[in-house]
Amino acid sequence: MLVLCLGCRMWLTLIYSCISGAALLYALYRWVIPTAVQYHGGLALIWHDVIVERMLDTLTQSTRPQRLLNAVQKNATRGDPRSVVKAIDDFCRHKEWAMNVGDEKGCILDSVVSEINPAAVLELGTYCGYSTVRIARLLPPHAKLITLEFNPDFAAIARQVIAWAGLEEKVQLVEGASGDWIPKMKEQFGITTFDLVFLDHWKDRYLPDTKLMEECGLLRKGSVLLADNVICPGTPDYLEYIRSSPRYESRYFKSHLEYTKVEDGLEKSVFKG
Ligand SMILES: C[S@@+](CC[C@H](N)C(=O)[O-])C[C@H]1O[C@@H](n2cnc3c(N)ncnc32)[C@H](O)[C@@H]1O
């Protein structure tokens, strides 16, 4: 029978404890916490958008948008927007959550774009260009999508994602804040009115930017506003305004916060003039 000395036994116990601790931490990080936060919006956002993002940024010395772009370049086919959308959804479902509109609400977005068949679209909030690609791939020939993003690092990644999808001709990515650009849309881009506006920037800007678009005459009778995240994180002032105003006919499309099981949805509001 093998008899171990006291020192060897202590070392074995230490190694065993380290391996068990590491396995436990990995299970917590990879499965237990992500599954638990799937059902709670606030916790999901803190976990994915603050804790995990900062930790991976530090460990990999890269940013989430850079990692997302790498996934596109590795897994999507150049010039094929569908494969770009799929590569981002796979990355966000299986590797790292990100604040794209996502696959589930993305299907609602697709159906609204297809129904309207818009010639002029404004997107507020580009991030890495996921929804930009989703929208642009469905636009008819000669249609134009202007997308606004005020973070230059995100804008630089989005340009590469849009180019990988082969959609640069259809998309004009404009760097800067919505409040600064909305009043300049007519003179700078020759826009008369938008057929569709997708609101997906910071939630406290939905209402002031909607009022600004009204003031600047960017909406016509029949223009559609489609707003993301109206439940989670939520846009109560915008919802109250758009649902009570006689100038809009508004409808809620129930869904889930991107890549989770938390309730969220899109609000589609038709401007009546
Ligand atoms: C939720 S993300 C957009 C996601 C993107 N629409 C998608 O589904 O792929 C919101 C983005 O809006 C940008 N943003 C927030 N407020 C803005 C503003 N006032 N003007 C321009 N960009 C803004 C943020 O930097 C962020 O990249």
The ligand as a MOL file (V3000), in Angstrom:
LIG
                    3D

  0  0  0     0  0            999 V3000
M  V30 BEGIN CTAB
M  V30 COUNTS 27 29 0 0 0
M  V30 BEGIN ATOM
M  V30 1 C -28.2470 49.8140 -28.3220 0
M  V30 2 S -26.8730 50.4160 -29.2030 0 CHG=1
M  V30 3 C -27.4150 50.3300 -30.8710 0
M  V30 4 C -27.5550 48.9200 -31.3620 0
M  V30 5 C -27.7800 48.8140 -32.8480 0
M  V30 6 N -28.9190 49.5810 -33.2790 0
M  V30 7 C -27.9980 47.3730 -33.2140 0
M  V30 8 O -29.1050 46.8600 -32.9850 0
M  V30 9 O -27.0840 46.7280 -33.7190 0 CHG=-1
M  V30 10 C -26.9710 52.1360 -28.8860 0
M  V30 11 C -25.8910 52.9490 -29.5950 0
M  V30 12 O -26.3250 54.3030 -29.6560 0
M  V30 13 C -25.2070 55.1600 -29.5090 0
M  V30 14 N -25.7790 56.4440 -29.0530 0
M  V30 15 C -26.3890 56.6780 -27.8680 0
M  V30 16 N -26.8900 57.9220 -27.8230 0
M  V30 17 C -26.5920 58.5050 -29.0200 0
M  V30 18 C -26.8610 59.7820 -29.5880 0
M  V30 19 N -27.5500 60.7040 -28.9070 0
M  V30 20 N -26.4070 60.0430 -30.8290 0
M  V30 21 C -25.7170 59.0870 -31.5310 0
M  V30 22 N -25.4480 57.8560 -31.0560 0
M  V30 23 C -25.8770 57.5600 -29.8160 0
M  V30 24 C -24.3440 54.4480 -28.4800 0
M  V30 25 O -23.0050 54.8520 -28.5610 0
M  V30 26 C -24.5500 52.9850 -28.8730 0
M  V30 27 O -23.5490 52.5650 -29.7700 0
M  V30 END ATOM
M  V30 BEGIN BOND
M  V30 1 1 1 2
M  V30 2 1 2 3
M  V30 3 1 2 10
M  V30 4 1 3 4
M  V30 5 1 4 5
M  V30 6 1 5 6
M  V30 7 1 5 7
M  V30 8 2 7 8
M  V30 9 1 7 9
M  V30 10 1 10 11
M  V30 11 1 11 12
M  V30 12 1 11 26
M  V30 13 1 12 13
M  V30 14 1 13 14
M  V30 15 1 13 24
M  V30 16 1 14 15
M  V30 17 1 14 23
M  V30 18 2 15 16
M  V30 19 1 16 17
M  V30 20 1 17 18
M  V30 21 2 17 23
M  V30 22 1 18 19
M  V30 23 2 18 20
M  V30 24 1 20 21
M  V30 25 2 21 22
M  V30 26 1 22 23
M  V30 27 1 24 25
M  V30 28 1 24 26
M  V30 29 1 26 27
M  V30 END BOND
M  V30 END CTAB
M  END
